[in-house]
Amino acid sequence: MTKIDNIRIGLLFVLLSSGLGLLANGTYEIGLKGYWLFSIGDDVDRALVNYNDANWEKVYVPARWEDQGYRGYDGFAWYRTKVGIPDKLQNREVFLELGYIDDVDEVYFNGVKIGQTGSFPPSFSTAYNAKRRYQVPAALINYNNNNLIAVRVYDSQLEGGIVRGDIKLTFGDVAITPDIDMSGIWHFNTGKEPIAGEQKIIVPGAWENQGYNAYDGYAVYSRVVEVPVKLANQKLILMAGRIDDDDQLYINGQFIGETGNYHGANNTDMYREFRNYFIPDGIIKPGKNLIVIKVVDRGGEGGIIEGNVGLITQENFIRYWRLRRNN
């Protein structure tokens, strides 16, 4: 690293420290309001960390792009910005808040898609009135260094862009870290059983924000997970996040457990609960394992909504909750 690089990093964290706020409840936030790089048009490579954006314009976020020289423009556009995150914020739950976006967006953190709200053409569905809040997986964060946030936006008419609201990163309670993080892309289909040719969906995240607007009923999430021998031989828990409303878990075709009343009427408040399933010995095998989560939603938002999703040893799970209790 050159002397110039060291100076740049030093300046970055001087600037960062002025935007880092400690809130009354013990959480932190980093404000992201200000000028972001911006370009109309669409190219998936714009999500990449090393994409050349040297010739992009700068626009203020949040604000309508019509008020910043793009009056009358409807279509695709991208925003990019970089943020430094100090290592004092490690091991906390991290959320990216982007206020209100008109109409549809998908968000990338250091080149990895972490969420989407609304549906892009040709199956367009607006989400202009939905407040954006995306969980950032801890494994994606470069502490004491730059982190790229890239936002793809589609506007169909009238105002467009990241238009209003709080724009920030928030750092909450001490995070629980799965031994195998299963957040990200899952296979997905509506109905009661997994089917071939299913669509893909981001977990966690309400399915209404990912192309299934106003859908109430049954759906299936599935994913193949590679488990090393050392982990497969331990006592494991599958953390499935908060699910709305009721669910069943199957691993390698075997029923593991149920929360709520999957086959019956909705008479519980299980949609408030985070799922933690203790897995019997011998179910998880070294190598590939098929995880299937069946969900029924009876109104409002549906699916695996938020929280940590992954496999964790009972030892690490118990240690985390003892730490939380002691704190």
C-alpha positions, -999 to +999 in steps of 0.1 A: +000+000+000+014+034-010+016+065+012-012+081-009-034+051-002-028+054+035-037+091+034-069+083+015-079+057+040-072+080+068-093+108+053-121+083+046-124+074+083-121+110+095-151+117+073-168+085+084-164+093+121-183+126+116-213+106+102-212+078+127-239+082+153-246+064+186-283+063+193-300+062+227-309+025+225-272+016+220-274+011+183-253+030+157-261+045+123-241+059+094-260+085+073-259+080+036-278+112+025-257+132+001-243+130-035-243+095-051-230+086-086-258+082-111-264+070-147-295+063-167-298+031-187-293-004-176-263-028-174-260-056-148-222-050-147-229-017-128-234-038-097-198-049-097-173-034-073-146-028-101-171-013-126-157+020-141-181+048-130-156+076-135-179+094-161-211+092-141-230+122-130-237+131-093-272+135-079-284+141-044-301+112-025-329+113-016-345+135-043-365+129-075-342+126-105-366+149-124-355+177-102-318+171-109-317+174-147-337+143-158-372+158-161-394+135-182-371+105-180-388+072-174-369+039-174-339+023-158-311+040-139-284+031-114-270+047-083-236+039-067-219+050-035-191+038-012-191+038+025-164+030+051-174+009+081-152+009+112-143-024+128-158-013+161-192-022+144-183-058+138-206-085+151-238-064+149-269-069+128-267-045+098-296-030+078-295-007+048-324+017+048-332+035+015-364+053+022-389+053-007-380+044-043-402+050-073-410+025-087-389-007-084-354-014-071-329-041-065-299-035-042-263-049-043-238-047-015-202-053-026-215-068-058-240-093-042-277-088-045-293-084-010-329-074-019-355-063-043-388-044-039-414-045-067-411-062-101-393-051-132-407-053-167-421-073-184-440-083-152-440-048-139-454-041-104-448-008-087-437-005-050-434+033-048-452+034-014-430+007+002-403+017+027-370-001+018-350-019+045-326-046+036-305-068+059-268-069+050-251-102+055-221-098+078-199-119+054-203-092+027-189-063+048-153-050+045-146-034+079-121-005+079-124-003+042-147+009+014-180-009+007-199-004-025-237+001-025-253-002-060-290+004-066-308-005-098-341+015-102-369+014-127-395+042-130-426+038-152-440+073-150-441+106-130-414+110-104-385+085-103-355+075-082-346+073-045-371+100-038-374+105+000-369+091+035-340+082+057-310+069+039-286+051+062-269+020+075-281+010+110-262-013+133-283-031+159-279-058+185-250-082+186-255-106+157-258-143+158-235-158+132-245-191+115-218-217+109-233-219+074-251-187+062-281-196+040-293-161+033-294-152-004-309-169-034-334-198-028-356-217-052-393-208-048-427-218-061-463-213-051-483-244-041-477-271-014-449-291-030-416-281-047-417-283-085-392-284-113-384-251-130-392-230-100-383-194-097-357-178-075-362-155-046-340-137-020-341-149+016-349-131+038-375-108+022-413-107+018-424-124-014-448-095-021-417-074-028-403-100-053-429-105-079-457-121-058-477-090-049-509-096-030-504-134-031-518-152-001-516-190+002-491-218+001-455-216-012-423-236-010-386-226-005-359-250-013-321-250-013-292-275-015-266-269+012-231-283+013-222-294+049-186-304+058-180-336+077-169-319+109-201-298+111-224-327+100-213-347+130-223-320+155-257-312+170-272-286+147-300-260+146-316-246+115-324-209+120-352-200+095-358-163+104-392-148+110-419-165+088-453-151+080-476-170+088-470-207+095-444-232+082-430-267+081-394-278+078-381-308+058-345-319+055-335-345+030-372-355+027-377-359+065-401-338+084-383-319+112-409-296+127-438-271+123-445-237+137-481-225+138-510-243+122-498-251+086-528-272+075-555-255+096-571-221+102-549-192+113-555-187+150-520-180+162-496-151+163-467-172+150-459-147+124-441-127+151-418-156+161-383-164+148-379-201+139-351-222+154-354-259+146-333-284+166-322-311+141-322-348+152-289-367+149-283-383+116-305-361+095-278-338+082-253-358+060-217-348+050-220-333+015-252-320-001-284-317+019-318-306+006-336-280+028-373-274+021-394-248+040-431-249+033-450-217+041-486-206+043-496-169+043-531-159+051-529-121+046-505-092+045-469-099+038-458-135+034-427-157+034-394-158+052-395-121+061-364-112+081-336-125+104-307-149+102-311-180+080-286-208+083-272-237+102-255-233+136-242-257+162-261-260+194-230-250+212-226-217+194-264-210+196-264-215+234-233-194+238-248-165+219-280-165+239-261-166+272-241-136+260-273-117+252-288-126+286-257-115+304-256-082+285 
